[in-house]
């Protein structure tokens, strides 16, 4: 699957599961509303009081899963909290998918996180034989 097709697949999904690791080393997962950049970076908003925020700031390696039916995307990457002009750019990507996100900017401790891909695996088991594509960054 080509870069543009992967981008389109991610764009068709509004939600994804983000998994991180706690201080105790246990896995923790959360459903988040996502947007995607042309570079296949995942953008979402969260509150700084959440477990996922604390986990991702302390240990940025994480994974993301999204899909429907037999079409899935597994995504491993590195999370960061952008600042300054970079934050403004990522917010615009997020707002294009979630226009109501602008209303949440007034929430105390709201922030946006970005996950940069390191590995992606797309699988489509609706096809025979299945289509599986892996990309390393």
N, C-alpha and C positions, 0 to 999 in steps of 0.2 A: 504494500500500500504506500502510495506516495505522500509526501509531506502535506500537500494541499488536501488530499482525501482524508488524512488523519485530522487536520484542522476542522474540516467540515463535520466529521464524525463527532469530535469533541463539542463543537458548537451546537449540535443537535441535542445535547444533553445539558440540562440546566443544573443538575445535581450530581455530586460525586461523594464518595467516601474517602476521607483523608485519614490516614493512619500515621500515628507518631508513637514515640516511646517515652514513658514516664520516667521520673527520677529513680523509681524502683526497678526500672528495666522491663516493665510490663507494657504490652501493646495497648493502645487506646485508639478508637476510631470515632469519627464524627461525620455526619452528613452535612455538606455545605453547598450553598449555591455558588456556581462557578462561572467564570468567563475565561476565554483563552486568547492569547496573543498570536500573532502570525508566526512567532518563534516557538509555538506550542507550550508556552508557559501558562500555568494555571493560576488564576487570580481569584481571591475570595476575601470577603470581609469577616471579621470576628471581633470579639471583645478581648481586651488584654487580660481579663479575669478568667478566661476559659482554660481548661486543661490543655487543649490543642495549642493555644498560643504559648503557654509556658513551656510545653514540650518542644515545640518547633524552634523557639528562640534558644533554648538550651542545647537541643540536639536537632539540627536542621534536616538531617536525612529522614525522608518520609516516603510514603507511597500513596497512590491515588488509584481508585477503581471506579469505573463508570461503565454503563452499558444498558442494554435491554435485550431480553430474549437470549439468543445465542451469540449475539455480537457484544464483545466486551473489550475494554481497554485497561491494561495494567500499566502503571506509570510509576517509576521511581525517580525521585529528584531531591533537590536541595531547596529548602524554604528560606526566605528572607523577608524582612520588613523594609520595604523601600522608603526612602526619605526624599524630601525636596522635589525637584523637577521630575525625578524618576517616579515618585509617588503619584504626582499629578497625571503623568502619562498612563500609569497602570490603573488609576481610578477611572480614567476615561474609557479604557477597555472594559472595566467592570460595569460602568454605567451604561455602556452600549447594550449589554446583556440584561442588566438589572437597573432600569431607569429610576426605580423607587429607592435605589441605594443612596441617592443624593439626600433623601430625607433622613437617612440614618446618620449622616455626617455630624449631626448635633448630639448623637448619643455619647455619653461619657465613655472614654476608653475604647471607642471604636477604632479599628485599624484595618489595614489591608495587607495580606500576605501574598507572596508570589512564590510558586514552586517552579524551578527551572528543571527541565527534564534531563535525566542521565541515561534512562533506559525506558523504552516503550514497547509493549507487546499488544498488538491488535489481533483478536481471534474472531473468526466468523464460522461458527459450527452449523449455521443454516445451509452452508454450501457442502456439496459432496464432490470431491474431498474437501475438508475444512480449509479455510484460508487463514494462515497464520503468518504474521509479519513482525519481526523484531528489529528495533533500531537502537543503536547505542550512540550517545552524544559525547 
